[in-house]
Amino acid sequence: MQPDANILPDLVKMKMPFGKYKDTVLCYLPVSYLEWFAREGFPPGRLGMLLATLFEIKANGLEYLLEPLKQQARNRR
């Protein structure tokens, strides 16, 4: 299986479709919200995979990986 090259770009483009942080771009979700999902269970499908990936990134201090993509997204607006 080949890695999905859209995972990181999607984290800086896709918005949360529901809940307290509806319409917040995923990469800007607070760690506490991601921790809640980690405890309670991530949603099914691609959204759950993206949230779980973002949780791992934030929990392991790897947010710097998203900075160039965030900058690109800001420049496109």
C-alpha positions in Angstrom: 0.0 0.0 0.0 1.3 3.4 -1.0 1.3 6.3 1.5 -1.4 9.0 1.0 0.4 12.2 -0.1 -2.7 14.2 0.7 -2.7 13.6 4.5 -0.6 16.6 5.6 -2.1 19.0 3.0 -5.6 17.9 4.0 -4.8 18.7 7.7 -4.2 22.4 6.8 -7.2 22.6 4.4 -10.0 20.5 5.7 -12.5 21.9 8.3 -14.0 20.0 11.2 -17.5 19.1 9.9 -19.3 18.9 13.3 -19.1 19.6 17.0 -17.7 22.3 19.2 -15.0 23.2 16.7 -17.2 23.0 13.5 -15.6 24.9 10.6 -12.2 25.0 12.3 -9.3 23.9 10.0 -8.1 20.6 11.4 -4.6 21.7 12.1 -5.9 24.4 14.5 -7.9 22.1 16.7 -6.7 22.1 20.3 -4.8 19.2 21.6 -7.4 18.7 24.4 -10.1 18.1 21.7 -7.8 15.5 20.0 -7.1 13.9 23.3 -10.8 13.5 23.9 -11.1 11.7 20.5 -8.1 9.5 21.4 -10.0 8.5 24.6 -13.5 8.2 23.2 -12.7 7.0 19.7 -12.0 8.8 16.5 -14.8 9.0 13.9 -14.8 6.4 11.1 -13.3 7.0 7.7 -10.9 9.6 6.4 -11.8 12.2 9.0 -11.0 9.8 11.9 -7.7 8.9 10.2 -6.8 12.6 9.7 -7.7 13.4 13.4 -5.6 10.4 14.6 -2.7 11.6 12.5 -3.0 15.1 13.8 -3.1 13.8 17.4 0.1 11.9 16.8 1.7 15.0 15.3 0.7 17.3 18.1 1.4 14.7 20.9 4.9 14.1 19.6 5.9 17.8 19.1 5.9 17.5 15.3 3.7 20.5 14.4 6.7 22.1 12.6 6.0 19.6 9.8 2.8 21.5 9.1 4.2 25.0 9.1 5.3 25.1 5.5 1.8 23.9 4.4 0.1 26.4 6.7 2.1 29.1 5.1 1.2 28.0 1.6 -2.5 27.9 2.7 -2.3 31.4 4.1 -0.6 32.7 0.9 -3.4 31.2 -1.3 -6.1 33.3 0.5 
